[in-house]
Amino acid sequence: MENKIKVHFMGICGSGAAPIAIIAKNNGFDVSGCDLNVSGYYKDALIENNIEILKGHDLSHIENIDILAISPAILDISPNNPEILEAEKRGILMTWQQFSGKYIQKEKFAISIAGTHGKSTTTVLMGLVLENGGLDPIVEAGTTFKRWGGGYRLGNSKYFVCEADEFNNNFLNYSPSIAVINNIEMDHPEFFRDITDVKNSFKSFIKKLTGPKILIINEDSLAIREILCELKEWLKENGVKVIGYYIDNKLDFPFAMEYKAELISNTPAYSSFKLKNGDTENTFQLGLIGKHNVMNALGVLTTALELGVDVGSIKNSFENFKGIGRRLELIADIDDIKIFDDFAHHPTAVATTLDSINLSYPGKKVFAIFEPHQLSRAKLFFNEFAEALKKADRVIITKPFLGREANKNIKPVDLNMLCEKIDINKAAYIETSDEICSTILNEAKSGDLIIVFGAGDSYKLSRKIINILSENSMIR
């Protein structure tokens, strides 16, 4: 790039913006950024890639730049920020997703991973399988993966694997060659009115397919099944190659290719399954637990086979994949009390995680510590959260994380009532982290499992629990 485009990322230390900033830097862009908190996970990686990080926000940051790339959440939290207003006035404001779609993915063979659940896990596993298969992809995911040192991979091929988020219609900035859709449910009530609104957004995403136009879908998702039937003629007229995979529910649809999986076993260390396509049959072992992770893997598997990756290489990648940050991540084992950090903040994800843990660790007492993420979600799914959390033996509800709803004056949710709906004998609303830690210290015993759920500040609580259990262990 002879005349480097200067891009400034506002909120550069975030798990979404940081990977794109690093990828942009390594693709010839002149990159800088600022953040209120410059001590996040990605600080070292940004510095190692010679990206200047400025603390706080100031108009001087955007004096000589061509693009101001921001997280969409900033528009909710701080819409009148001077940097944003000035960038709008100069016509240089865009979200980092817009920047990625317009500049980073330009002339790439993009593989976009979409769906209500499992995007980050699927995106990283996809990148890993293609990496091990010799395709050398660029990868971007809003998570952390120890092998890569973050949620990104720098590659030199035409392949670009990315997480495609439906919130704010962010994924409509992308025009993928292959779109993988894991599942579709109602979520983000602060943006979508209802499930019809969500489905319409995914329809628009499907219509963004370009090049070979390959759509890979999970037939077990009801909303996906409905969308396929509604788009049947459009898909045919536009030459979209539709590939389906399923475990339980086969859809009557003219798929170009279709795969059926059968679960074999679940242990605390892995899941195994059999994959059938016509007369072809293969057995795979995945280094993750739970049916939902097998579903995620099936999207990767069908894509990799479509791209010609060797089956043996795929098997090896699956066996050695132990997951990503904050997805049922075992972060400590103290006196045989296992502490997991989990990103789940939707009732389906919470229920699925608890089902998986109960299946893989039968007979163990499970503590679920749940941080509600945004009041609109807690209100919409009040009953569903109660049903999901009933699957744990002991439930602690923490103070909600408001996130981008912090300034919206939404009426609080009665979390004591949520505890009553779960079971007042096993569920409690405890607001302070000190009191939660004290409760855990008094109640948790050897052999128990503690899962801290949340997408906000819950990871801080999980570390605090580790510290107090460790201190108590040393005293004993």
C-alpha positions as a Markdown table, in Angstrom:
| # | Residue | x | y | z |
|---|---|---|---|---|
| 1 | Met | 0.0 | 0.0 | 0.0 |
| 2 | Glu | 2.0 | 3.0 | -1.3 |
| 3 | Asn | 0.0 | 5.8 | 0.4 |
| 4 | Lys | -1.0 | 4.1 | 3.6 |
| 5 | Ile | -4.6 | 4.7 | 4.8 |
| 6 | Lys | -4.5 | 5.9 | 8.4 |
| 7 | Val | -7.0 | 4.2 | 10.6 |
| 8 | His | -7.7 | 5.1 | 14.2 |
| 9 | Phe | -9.6 | 2.5 | 16.3 |
| 10 | Met | -11.7 | 3.9 | 19.2 |
| 11 | Gly | -11.9 | 1.2 | 21.9 |
| 12 | Ile | -8.9 | -0.6 | 20.4 |
| 13 | Cys | -8.3 | -2.8 | 23.4 |
| 14 | Gly | -11.7 | -4.6 | 23.0 |
| 15 | Ser | -11.9 | -8.2 | 21.8 |
| 16 | Gly | -13.6 | -7.1 | 18.6 |
| 17 | Ala | -11.5 | -4.1 | 17.5 |
| 18 | Ala | -8.1 | -5.4 | 18.6 |
| 19 | Pro | -7.8 | -8.4 | 16.2 |
| 20 | Ile | -9.0 | -6.3 | 13.3 |
| 21 | Ala | -6.5 | -3.5 | 14.2 |
| 22 | Ile | -3.6 | -6.0 | 14.3 |
| 23 | Ile | -4.8 | -7.6 | 11.0 |
| 24 | Ala | -5.0 | -4.2 | 9.4 |
| 25 | Lys | -1.5 | -3.2 | 10.6 |
| 26 | Asn | -0.1 | -6.4 | 9.0 |
| 27 | Asn | -2.0 | -5.7 | 5.8 |
| 28 | Gly | -0.3 | -2.3 | 5.2 |
| 29 | Phe | -2.6 | 0.1 | 7.0 |
| 30 | Asp | -1.2 | 2.8 | 9.3 |
| 31 | Val | -3.0 | 2.0 | 12.6 |
| 32 | Ser | -3.4 | 3.8 | 15.9 |
| 33 | Gly | -6.0 | 3.5 | 18.6 |
| 34 | Cys | -7.3 | 4.8 | 21.9 |
| 35 | Asp | -9.2 | 3.3 | 24.9 |
| 36 | Leu | -10.4 | 4.3 | 28.3 |
| 37 | Asn | -8.8 | 1.1 | 29.6 |
| 38 | Val | -5.4 | 0.4 | 28.1 |
| 39 | Ser | -4.5 | -2.6 | 30.3 |
| 40 | Gly | -6.7 | -5.2 | 28.6 |
| 41 | Tyr | -5.9 | -8.6 | 27.3 |
| 42 | Tyr | -4.7 | -7.3 | 23.9 |
| 43 | Lys | -2.4 | -4.6 | 25.2 |
| 44 | Asp | 0.8 | -6.6 | 24.7 |
| 45 | Ala | -0.2 | -7.9 | 21.2 |
| 46 | Leu | -1.0 | -4.4 | 20.0 |
| 47 | Ile | 2.3 | -3.0 | 21.3 |
| 48 | Glu | 4.2 | -6.0 | 19.7 |
| 49 | Asn | 2.6 | -5.1 | 16.4 |
| 50 | Asn | 3.8 | -1.5 | 16.8 |
| 51 | Ile | 0.4 | 0.0 | 17.2 |
| 52 | Glu | 0.3 | 3.1 | 19.3 |
| 53 | Ile | -2.4 | 3.0 | 22.1 |
| 54 | Leu | -3.5 | 6.4 | 23.5 |
| 55 | Lys | -5.3 | 6.5 | 26.9 |
| 56 | Gly | -8.7 | 8.2 | 26.9 |
| 57 | His | -10.4 | 10.1 | 24.1 |
| 58 | Asp | -9.4 | 13.4 | 22.6 |
| 59 | Leu | -10.1 | 15.3 | 19.3 |
| 60 | Ser | -6.3 | 15.4 | 18.7 |
| 61 | His | -6.4 | 11.6 | 18.1 |
| 62 | Ile | -8.2 | 12.0 | 14.8 |
| 63 | Glu | -6.5 | 15.1 | 13.4 |
| 64 | Asn | -4.6 | 13.4 | 10.6 |
| 65 | Ile | -6.5 | 10.2 | 10.0 |
| 66 | Asp | -8.5 | 8.8 | 7.1 |
| 67 | Ile | -10.9 | 6.5 | 9.0 |
| 68 | Leu | -12.2 | 6.4 | 12.6 |
| 69 | Ala | -13.3 | 2.8 | 13.3 |
| 70 | Ile | -15.4 | 2.2 | 16.4 |
| 71 | Ser | -17.4 | -0.5 | 18.1 |
| 72 | Pro | -21.1 | -0.1 | 17.5 |
| 73 | Ala | -21.6 | -0.2 | 21.3 |
| 74 | Ile | -19.9 | 3.2 | 21.6 |
| 75 | Leu | -22.8 | 4.7 | 19.7 |
| 76 | Asp | -25.1 | 3.6 | 22.5 |
| 77 | Ile | -22.8 | 4.4 | 25.4 |
| 78 | Ser | -21.3 | 7.7 | 24.2 |
| 79 | Pro | -23.0 | 8.9 | 21.0 |
| 80 | Asn | -22.0 | 12.6 | 21.6 |
| 81 | Asn | -18.3 | 11.9 | 22.1 |
| 82 | Pro | -16.4 | 14.7 | 20.4 |
| 83 | Glu | -14.2 | 12.2 | 18.3 |
| 84 | Ile | -17.4 | 10.6 | 16.9 |
| 85 | Leu | -19.1 | 13.9 | 16.2 |
| 86 | Glu | -16.0 | 15.3 | 14.4 |
| 87 | Ala | -15.5 | 12.0 | 12.4 |
| 88 | Glu | -19.2 | 12.1 | 11.4 |
| 89 | Lys | -18.8 | 15.7 | 10.2 |
| 90 | Arg | -15.7 | 14.8 | 8.2 |
| 91 | Gly | -17.4 | 11.7 | 6.8 |
| 92 | Ile | -14.7 | 9.3 | 8.1 |
| 93 | Leu | -16.7 | 7.4 | 10.7 |
| 94 | Met | -17.4 | 3.7 | 10.4 |
| 95 | Thr | -17.8 | 0.7 | 12.7 |
| 96 | Trp | -14.8 | -1.7 | 12.7 |
| 97 | Gln | -17.1 | -4.3 | 11.0 |
| 98 | Gln | -17.7 | -1.8 | 8.1 |
| 99 | Phe | -13.9 | -1.3 | 7.9 |
| 100 | Ser | -13.3 | -5.1 | 7.8 |
| 101 | Gly | -15.9 | -5.7 | 5.2 |
| 102 | Lys | -14.8 | -2.8 | 2.9 |
| 103 | Tyr | -11.1 | -3.0 | 3.3 |
| 104 | Ile | -9.8 | -6.2 | 5.0 |
| 105 | Gln | -12.1 | -8.6 | 3.2 |
| 106 | Lys | -11.7 | -6.9 | -0.2 |
| 107 | Glu | -10.8 | -9.5 | -2.8 |
| 108 | Lys | -10.6 | -12.3 | -0.2 |
| 109 | Phe | -12.4 | -15.6 | -0.1 |
| 110 | Ala | -14.4 | -14.8 | 3.0 |
| 111 | Ile | -15.8 | -17.5 | 5.3 |
| 112 | Ser | -18.3 | -15.9 | 7.7 |
| 113 | Ile | -19.5 | -17.8 | 10.8 |
| 114 | Ala | -23.0 | -16.6 | 11.9 |
| 115 | Gly | -25.6 | -17.7 | 14.4 |
| 116 | Thr | -27.0 | -16.9 | 17.8 |
| 117 | His | -24.6 | -19.3 | 19.6 |
| 118 | Gly | -21.2 | -20.7 | 19.0 |
| 119 | Lys | -19.7 | -18.2 | 16.6 |
| 120 | Ser | -16.4 | -17.7 | 18.4 |
| 121 | Thr | -15.7 | -21.4 | 19.0 |
| 122 | Thr | -16.7 | -22.2 | 15.4 |
| 123 | Thr | -14.6 | -19.4 | 13.9 |
| 124 | Val | -11.4 | -20.4 | 15.8 |
| 125 | Leu | -11.9 | -24.1 | 15.1 |
| 126 | Met | -12.5 | -23.3 | 11.4 |
| 127 | Gly | -9.3 | -21.3 | 11.3 |
| 128 | Leu | -7.4 | -24.0 | 13.1 |
| 129 | Val | -8.6 | -26.7 | 10.7 |
| 130 | Leu | -7.8 | -24.6 | 7.6 |
| 131 | Glu | -4.4 | -23.7 | 9.1 |
| 132 | Asn | -3.5 | -27.4 | 9.8 |
| 133 | Gly | -4.9 | -28.2 | 6.4 |
| 134 | Gly | -2.4 | -26.0 | 4.7 |
| 135 | Leu | -4.7 | -23.2 | 3.6 |
| 136 | Asp | -3.0 | -20.5 | 5.7 |
| 137 | Pro | -6.1 | -18.3 | 6.5 |
| 138 | Ile | -6.4 | -14.9 | 8.1 |
| 139 | Val | -8.8 | -15.4 | 11.1 |
| 140 | Glu | -10.7 | -12.9 | 13.2 |
| 141 | Ala | -12.8 | -13.8 | 16.2 |
| 142 | Gly | -14.0 | -11.9 | 19.2 |
| 143 | Thr | -12.4 | -14.1 | 21.8 |
| 144 | Thr | -9.0 | -15.4 | 22.9 |
| 145 | Phe | -7.2 | -18.5 | 21.7 |
| 146 | Lys | -3.9 | -19.4 | 23.5 |
| 147 | Arg | -2.2 | -21.0 | 20.5 |
| 148 | Trp | -2.5 | -17.8 | 18.5 |
| 149 | Gly | -2.1 | -15.4 | 21.4 |
| 150 | Gly | -5.5 | -13.9 | 20.8 |
| 151 | Gly | -8.6 | -14.1 | 18.6 |
| 152 | Tyr | -6.8 | -13.6 | 15.4 |
| 153 | Arg | -4.4 | -15.3 | 13.0 |
| 154 | Leu | -2.2 | -13.6 | 10.4 |
| 155 | Gly | -2.2 | -15.6 | 7.2 |
| 156 | Asn | -1.0 | -15.0 | 3.6 |
| 157 | Ser | -3.7 | -16.8 | 1.5 |
| 158 | Lys | -6.9 | -15.7 | 0.0 |
| 159 | Tyr | -8.9 | -17.2 | 2.8 |
| 160 | Phe | -10.4 | -14.9 | 5.5 |
| 161 | Val | -12.4 | -16.6 | 8.3 |
| 162 | Cys | -14.4 | -14.2 | 10.5 |
| 163 | Glu | -17.1 | -14.1 | 13.1 |
| 164 | Ala | -20.2 | -12.5 | 11.7 |
| 165 | Asp | -22.4 | -10.9 | 14.4 |
| 166 | Glu | -26.0 | -10.2 | 13.8 |
| 167 | Phe | -26.3 | -7.4 | 16.5 |
| 168 | Asn | -26.7 | -4.0 | 14.9 |
| 169 | Asn | -26.8 | -5.9 | 11.5 |
| 170 | Asn | -23.0 | -5.9 | 11.7 |
| 171 | Phe | -22.8 | -9.0 | 9.5 |
| 172 | Leu | -24.5 | -7.2 | 6.6 |
| 173 | Asn | -21.1 | -5.4 | 6.1 |
| 174 | Tyr | -19.7 | -8.7 | 4.8 |
| 175 | Ser | -20.1 | -10.5 | 1.5 |
| 176 | Pro | -18.9 | -14.0 | 2.1 |
| 177 | Ser | -18.1 | -16.7 | -0.3 |
| 178 | Ile | -19.1 | -19.3 | 2.3 |
| 179 | Ala | -21.6 | -18.5 | 5.1 |
| 180 | Val | -22.0 | -21.0 | 7.9 |
| 181 | Ile | -25.0 | -20.5 | 10.1 |
| 182 | Asn | -25.0 | -22.6 | 13.4 |
| 183 | Asn | -28.4 | -21.7 | 14.7 |
| 184 | Ile | -30.9 | -18.8 | 15.0 |
| 185 | Glu | -32.9 | -17.7 | 18.0 |
| 186 | Met | -34.3 | -14.5 | 19.4 |
| 187 | Asp | -31.6 | -12.4 | 21.1 |
| 188 | His | -30.5 | -8.8 | 21.4 |
| 189 | Pro | -33.9 | -7.4 | 22.3 |
| 190 | Glu | -32.3 | -4.0 | 22.6 |
| 191 | Phe | -32.0 | -4.2 | 18.8 |
| 192 | Phe | -34.4 | -6.8 | 17.4 |
| 193 | Arg | -38.1 | -6.5 | 17.9 |
| 194 | Asp | -38.9 | -10.2 | 17.6 |
| 195 | Ile | -37.8 | -13.5 | 16.0 |
| 196 | Thr | -39.3 | -12.4 | 12.7 |
| 197 | Asp | -37.0 | -9.4 | 12.8 |
| 198 | Val | -34.0 | -11.6 | 13.5 |
| 199 | Lys | -34.9 | -14.0 | 10.7 |
| 200 | Asn | -35.2 | -11.1 | 8.2 |
| 201 | Ser | -31.7 | -10.0 | 9.2 |
| 202 | Phe | -30.3 | -13.4 | 8.5 |
| 203 | Lys | -32.2 | -13.5 | 5.2 |
| 204 | Ser | -30.4 | -10.3 | 4.2 |
| 205 | Phe | -27.1 | -11.8 | 5.3 |
| 206 | Ile | -27.7 | -14.9 | 3.1 |
| 207 | Lys | -28.4 | -12.6 | 0.2 |
| 208 | Lys | -24.9 | -11.0 | 0.6 |
| 209 | Leu | -23.3 | -14.3 | -0.5 |
| 210 | Thr | -20.9 | -13.7 | -3.4 |
| 211 | Gly | -18.5 | -15.7 | -5.7 |
| 212 | Pro | -19.2 | -19.5 | -5.3 |
| 213 | Lys | -22.1 | -18.7 | -3.0 |
| 214 | Ile | -22.0 | -21.6 | -0.6 |
| 215 | Leu | -24.4 | -21.7 | 2.4 |
| 216 | Ile | -23.8 | -24.3 | 5.1 |
| 217 | Ile | -26.5 | -24.7 | 7.7 |
| 218 | Asn | -27.6 | -26.6 | 10.8 |
| 219 | Glu | -30.9 | -28.4 | 10.0 |
| 220 | Asp | -31.6 | -28.9 | 13.7 |
| 221 | Ser | -32.3 | -25.1 | 14.1 |
| 222 | Leu | -36.1 | -24.4 | 13.6 |
| 223 | Ala | -35.6 | -20.8 | 12.5 |
| 224 | Ile | -33.0 | -21.9 | 9.9 |
| 225 | Arg | -35.4 | -24.5 | 8.6 |
| 226 | Glu | -38.1 | -21.8 | 8.2 |
| 227 | Ile | -35.7 | -19.4 | 6.5 |
| 228 | Leu | -34.6 | -22.1 | 4.0 |
| 229 | Cys | -38.1 | -22.9 | 3.1 |
| 230 | Glu | -39.0 | -19.2 | 2.7 |
| 231 | Leu | -35.9 | -18.6 | 0.5 |
| 232 | Lys | -36.1 | -21.8 | -1.5 |
| 233 | Glu | -36.8 | -20.2 | -4.8 |
| 234 | Trp | -34.4 | -17.3 | -4.3 |
| 235 | Leu | -31.6 | -19.7 | -3.4 |
| 236 | Lys | -32.3 | -21.8 | -6.6 |
| 237 | Glu | -32.5 | -18.7 | -8.9 |
| 238 | Asn | -29.3 | -17.3 | -7.5 |
| 239 | Gly | -27.3 | -20.5 | -7.8 |
| 240 | Val | -26.5 | -20.8 | -4.1 |
| 241 | Lys | -25.0 | -24.2 | -3.1 |
| 242 | Val | -26.8 | -25.2 | 0.1 |
| 243 | Ile | -25.1 | -27.8 | 2.3 |
| 244 | Gly | -26.9 | -29.2 | 5.4 |
| 245 | Tyr | -25.9 | -31.0 | 8.5 |
| 246 | Tyr | -27.9 | -32.5 | 11.4 |
| 247 | Ile | -28.0 | -34.8 | 14.3 |
| 248 | Asp | -31.8 | -35.1 | 15.0 |
| 249 | Asn | -33.9 | -33.3 | 12.5 |
| 250 | Lys | -33.5 | -33.9 | 8.8 |
| 251 | Leu | -35.1 | -31.2 | 6.6 |
| 252 | Asp | -36.8 | -32.1 | 3.3 |
| 253 | Phe | -34.8 | -29.8 | 1.1 |
| 254 | Pro | -32.8 | -30.2 | -2.2 |
| 255 | Phe | -29.4 | -29.9 | -0.6 |
| 256 | Ala | -26.3 | -30.1 | -2.8 |
| 257 | Met | -24.7 | -32.1 | 0.0 |
| 258 | Glu | -26.0 | -33.4 | 3.3 |
| 259 | Tyr | -24.3 | -34.8 | 6.4 |
| 260 | Lys | -25.8 | -36.7 | 9.3 |
| 261 | Ala | -24.0 | -37.1 | 12.6 |
| 262 | Glu | -24.5 | -39.6 | 15.4 |
| 263 | Leu | -23.2 | -38.9 | 18.9 |
| 264 | Ile | -21.2 | -41.7 | 20.4 |
| 265 | Ser | -19.9 | -40.6 | 23.8 |
| 266 | Asn | -19.2 | -37.7 | 26.1 |
| 267 | Thr | -16.5 | -37.6 | 28.8 |
| 268 | Pro | -15.0 | -34.8 | 30.8 |
| 269 | Ala | -12.3 | -34.6 | 28.1 |
| 270 | Tyr | -14.0 | -35.1 | 24.7 |
| 271 | Ser | -17.0 | -35.8 | 22.6 |
| 272 | Ser | -17.0 | -38.4 | 19.9 |
| 273 | Phe | -19.4 | -38.7 | 16.9 |
| 274 | Lys | -19.9 | -40.5 | 13.6 |
| 275 | Leu | -20.4 | -38.6 | 10.4 |
| 276 | Lys | -22.3 | -40.1 | 7.5 |
| 277 | Asn | -22.6 | -38.9 | 3.9 |
| 278 | Gly | -24.2 | -41.4 | 1.6 |
| 279 | Asp | -22.0 | -44.6 | 1.9 |
| 280 | Thr | -19.1 | -42.7 | 3.4 |
| 281 | Glu | -18.7 | -42.9 | 7.2 |
| 282 | Asn | -16.0 | -41.4 | 9.5 |
| 283 | Thr | -15.6 | -41.2 | 13.3 |
| 284 | Phe | -14.3 | -38.0 | 14.9 |
| 285 | Gln | -13.2 | -37.2 | 18.5 |
| 286 | Leu | -13.6 | -33.5 | 19.5 |
| 287 | Gly | -11.6 | -32.1 | 22.5 |
| 288 | Leu | -14.7 | -30.3 | 23.8 |
| 289 | Ile | -17.8 | -31.6 | 25.6 |
| 290 | Gly | -21.5 | -31.2 | 24.7 |
| 291 | Lys | -23.8 | -31.8 | 21.8 |
| 292 | His | -23.7 | -28.1 | 21.0 |
| 293 | Asn | -20.0 | -28.2 | 20.4 |
| 294 | Val | -20.4 | -31.2 | 18.1 |
| 295 | Met | -22.9 | -29.0 | 16.2 |
| 296 | Asn | -20.3 | -26.3 | 16.0 |
| 297 | Ala | -17.8 | -28.8 | 14.7 |
| 298 | Leu | -20.1 | -30.0 | 12.0 |
| 299 | Gly | -20.2 | -26.6 | 10.4 |
| 300 | Val | -16.4 | -26.6 | 10.4 |
| 301 | Leu | -16.2 | -30.1 | 9.1 |
| 302 | Thr | -18.6 | -29.6 | 6.2 |
| 303 | Thr | -16.8 | -26.4 | 5.2 |
| 304 | Ala | -13.3 | -28.0 | 5.4 |
| 305 | Leu | -14.5 | -31.0 | 3.3 |
| 306 | Glu | -15.9 | -28.6 | 0.7 |
| 307 | Leu | -12.5 | -26.8 | 0.5 |
| 308 | Gly | -10.7 | -30.2 | 0.1 |
| 309 | Val | -9.0 | -30.4 | 3.5 |
| 310 | Asp | -7.8 | -34.0 | 4.2 |
| 311 | Val | -10.1 | -36.0 | 6.6 |
| 312 | Gly | -7.1 | -37.1 | 8.6 |
| 313 | Ser | -6.0 | -33.6 | 9.1 |
| 314 | Ile | -9.5 | -32.6 | 10.3 |
| 315 | Lys | -9.5 | -35.5 | 12.7 |
| 316 | Asn | -6.2 | -34.4 | 14.2 |
| 317 | Ser | -7.3 | -30.8 | 14.5 |
| 318 | Phe | -10.5 | -31.8 | 16.3 |
| 319 | Glu | -8.8 | -34.1 | 18.8 |
| 320 | Asn | -6.3 | -31.5 | 19.8 |
| 321 | Phe | -8.7 | -28.5 | 20.1 |
| 322 | Lys | -9.4 | -27.8 | 23.7 |
| 323 | Gly | -11.5 | -24.7 | 23.2 |
| 324 | Ile | -11.2 | -20.9 | 23.5 |
| 325 | Gly | -11.2 | -18.4 | 26.3 |
| 326 | Arg | -14.4 | -18.1 | 28.5 |
| 327 | Arg | -16.3 | -21.0 | 26.8 |
| 328 | Leu | -16.7 | -23.5 | 29.7 |
| 329 | Glu | -13.0 | -22.8 | 30.3 |
| 330 | Leu | -11.6 | -24.7 | 33.2 |
| 331 | Ile | -9.5 | -21.9 | 34.9 |
| 332 | Ala | -8.7 | -23.6 | 38.2 |
| 333 | Asp | -8.9 | -26.8 | 40.2 |
| 334 | Ile | -8.4 | -26.2 | 43.9 |
| 335 | Asp | -8.7 | -29.2 | 46.3 |
| 336 | Asp | -10.7 | -30.9 | 43.5 |
| 337 | Ile | -13.1 | -28.0 | 43.3 |
| 338 | Lys | -13.2 | -27.1 | 39.6 |
| 339 | Ile | -13.9 | -23.5 | 38.5 |
| 340 | Phe | -15.1 | -22.8 | 35.0 |
| 341 | Asp | -15.5 | -19.4 | 33.3 |
| 342 | Asp | -18.3 | -19.4 | 30.7 |
| 343 | Phe | -19.5 | -16.6 | 28.4 |
| 344 | Ala | -23.1 | -17.8 | 28.3 |
| 345 | His | -25.6 | -15.0 | 28.7 |
| 346 | His | -28.6 | -16.4 | 26.8 |
| 347 | Pro | -30.9 | -19.0 | 28.4 |
| 348 | Thr | -30.3 | -21.6 | 25.7 |
| 349 | Ala | -26.5 | -21.3 | 26.1 |
| 350 | Val | -26.8 | -21.5 | 29.9 |
| 351 | Ala | -29.1 | -24.6 | 29.7 |
| 352 | Thr | -26.9 | -26.3 | 27.1 |
| 353 | Thr | -23.7 | -25.7 | 29.1 |
| 354 | Leu | -25.4 | -27.1 | 32.3 |
| 355 | Asp | -26.7 | -30.1 | 30.3 |
| 356 | Ser | -23.2 | -30.8 | 29.0 |
| 357 | Ile | -21.5 | -30.5 | 32.4 |
| 358 | Asn | -24.1 | -32.8 | 34.0 |
| 359 | Leu | -23.6 | -35.3 | 31.2 |
| 360 | Ser | -19.8 | -35.3 | 31.4 |
| 361 | Tyr | -19.6 | -35.1 | 35.2 |
| 362 | Pro | -22.5 | -37.2 | 36.4 |
| 363 | Gly | -23.3 | -37.0 | 40.1 |
| 364 | Lys | -21.2 | -33.9 | 40.8 |
| 365 | Lys | -22.7 | -30.9 | 42.6 |
| 366 | Val | -22.9 | -27.9 | 40.2 |
| 367 | Phe | -22.8 | -24.3 | 41.4 |
| 368 | Ala | -24.1 | -21.8 | 38.8 |
| 369 | Ile | -23.1 | -18.2 | 39.4 |
| 370 | Phe | -25.0 | -16.1 | 36.9 |
| 371 | Glu | -24.4 | -12.5 | 36.0 |
| 372 | Pro | -27.5 | -11.2 | 33.9 |
| 373 | His | -26.2 | -9.4 | 30.8 |
| 374 | Gln | -28.4 | -6.4 | 30.0 |
| 375 | Leu | -31.8 | -5.8 | 31.6 |
| 376 | Ser | -33.7 | -6.2 | 28.3 |
| 377 | Arg | -32.5 | -9.7 | 27.9 |
| 378 | Ala | -33.2 | -10.6 | 31.5 |
| 379 | Lys | -36.8 | -9.2 | 31.1 |
| 380 | Leu | -37.5 | -11.0 | 27.8 |
| 381 | Phe | -36.1 | -14.4 | 28.9 |
| 382 | Phe | -37.1 | -14.2 | 32.6 |
| 383 | Asn | -38.9 | -17.6 | 32.6 |
| 384 | Glu | -36.4 | -19.2 | 30.3 |
| 385 | Phe | -33.5 | -18.2 | 32.5 |
| 386 | Ala | -35.3 | -19.7 | 35.5 |
| 387 | Glu | -35.8 | -23.0 | 33.7 |
| 388 | Ala | -32.2 | -23.1 | 32.5 |
| 389 | Leu | -30.7 | -22.4 | 35.9 |
| 390 | Lys | -32.9 | -25.1 | 37.6 |
| 391 | Lys | -30.4 | -27.5 | 36.0 |
| 392 | Ala | -27.8 | -26.5 | 38.6 |
| 393 | Asp | -27.8 | -27.7 | 42.2 |
| 394 | Arg | -27.0 | -24.3 | 43.7 |
| 395 | Val | -27.6 | -20.9 | 42.0 |
| 396 | Ile | -26.3 | -17.5 | 42.8 |
| 397 | Ile | -27.6 | -14.5 | 40.8 |
| 398 | Thr | -25.2 | -11.5 | 40.8 |
| 399 | Lys | -25.7 | -7.8 | 40.1 |
| 400 | Pro | -26.6 | -7.4 | 36.4 |
| 401 | Phe | -24.1 | -6.1 | 33.8 |
| 402 | Leu | -25.8 | -3.2 | 32.0 |
| 403 | Gly | -23.3 | -2.7 | 29.2 |
| 404 | Arg | -24.7 | -0.5 | 26.4 |
| 405 | Glu | -28.0 | -0.1 | 28.3 |
| 406 | Ala | -26.3 | 1.7 | 31.2 |
| 407 | Asn | -27.7 | 5.1 | 30.1 |
| 408 | Lys | -31.2 | 3.9 | 29.0 |
| 409 | Asn | -33.0 | 4.1 | 32.4 |
| 410 | Ile | -34.5 | 0.6 | 31.9 |
| 411 | Lys | -36.7 | -0.5 | 34.9 |
| 412 | Pro | -34.7 | -3.0 | 37.1 |
| 413 | Val | -35.6 | -6.7 | 37.1 |
| 414 | Asp | -36.7 | -8.3 | 40.4 |
| 415 | Leu | -33.9 | -10.9 | 40.7 |
| 416 | Asn | -35.2 | -12.2 | 44.0 |
| 417 | Met | -38.3 | -13.1 | 42.1 |
| 418 | Leu | -36.1 | -15.0 | 39.6 |
| 419 | Cys | -34.6 | -16.9 | 42.5 |
| 420 | Glu | -38.1 | -17.8 | 43.7 |
| 421 | Lys | -39.0 | -19.1 | 40.3 |
| 422 | Ile | -35.9 | -21.2 | 40.1 |
| 423 | Asp | -36.3 | -22.6 | 43.7 |
| 424 | Ile | -35.9 | -20.4 | 46.7 |
| 425 | Asn | -34.2 | -23.3 | 48.6 |
| 426 | Lys | -31.3 | -23.4 | 46.2 |
| 427 | Ala | -31.2 | -20.0 | 44.5 |
| 428 | Ala | -30.2 | -16.6 | 46.0 |
| 429 | Tyr | -29.5 | -13.1 | 44.7 |
| 430 | Ile | -26.2 | -11.9 | 46.2 |
| 431 | Glu | -25.1 | -8.5 | 45.0 |
| 432 | Thr | -21.5 | -8.1 | 46.3 |
| 433 | Ser | -18.6 | -10.2 | 45.1 |
| 434 | Asp | -17.3 | -10.4 | 48.7 |
| 435 | Glu | -20.5 | -12.0 | 49.9 |
| 436 | Ile | -20.6 | -14.4 | 46.9 |
| 437 | Cys | -17.0 | -15.5 | 47.6 |
| 438 | Ser | -17.9 | -16.0 | 51.3 |
| 439 | Thr | -20.9 | -18.2 | 50.3 |
| 440 | Ile | -18.7 | -20.3 | 48.0 |
| 441 | Leu | -16.0 | -20.7 | 50.6 |
| 442 | Asn | -18.6 | -21.9 | 53.1 |
| 443 | Glu | -20.5 | -24.3 | 50.8 |
| 444 | Ala | -18.2 | -25.7 | 48.1 |
| 445 | Lys | -16.6 | -29.0 | 48.8 |
| 446 | Ser | -14.1 | -31.3 | 47.2 |
| 447 | Gly | -15.6 | -32.7 | 43.9 |
| 448 | Asp | -17.9 | -29.8 | 43.3 |
| 449 | Leu | -18.1 | -27.8 | 40.1 |
| 450 | Ile | -18.4 | -24.0 | 40.0 |
| 451 | Ile | -19.5 | -22.3 | 36.7 |
| 452 | Val | -19.4 | -18.5 | 36.5 |
| 453 | Phe | -21.7 | -17.4 | 33.7 |
| 454 | Gly | -21.7 | -14.0 | 32.1 |
| 455 | Ala | -20.4 | -11.8 | 29.2 |
| 456 | Gly | -19.6 | -8.7 | 31.3 |
| 457 | Asp | -17.5 | -8.5 | 34.5 |
| 458 | Ser | -18.2 | -12.1 | 35.6 |
| 459 | Tyr | -14.6 | -13.1 | 34.7 |
| 460 | Lys | -13.4 | -10.8 | 37.5 |
| 461 | Leu | -15.6 | -12.7 | 40.0 |
| 462 | Ser | -14.3 | -16.1 | 38.8 |
| 463 | Arg | -10.8 | -15.0 | 39.5 |
| 464 | Lys | -11.8 | -13.6 | 42.9 |
| 465 | Ile | -13.3 | -17.0 | 43.8 |
| 466 | Ile | -10.1 | -18.7 | 42.8 |
| 467 | Asn | -8.1 | -16.4 | 45.0 |
| 468 | Ile | -10.2 | -17.0 | 48.1 |
| 469 | Leu | -10.3 | -20.8 | 47.6 |
| 470 | Ser | -6.6 | -20.8 | 47.1 |
| 471 | Glu | -5.9 | -18.8 | 50.2 |
| 472 | Asn | -8.2 | -21.0 | 52.2 |
| 473 | Ser | -6.4 | -24.1 | 50.8 |
| 474 | Met | -3.0 | -22.8 | 51.9 |
| 475 | Ile | -4.3 | -22.1 | 55.4 |
| 476 | Arg | -5.6 | -25.7 | 55.7 |
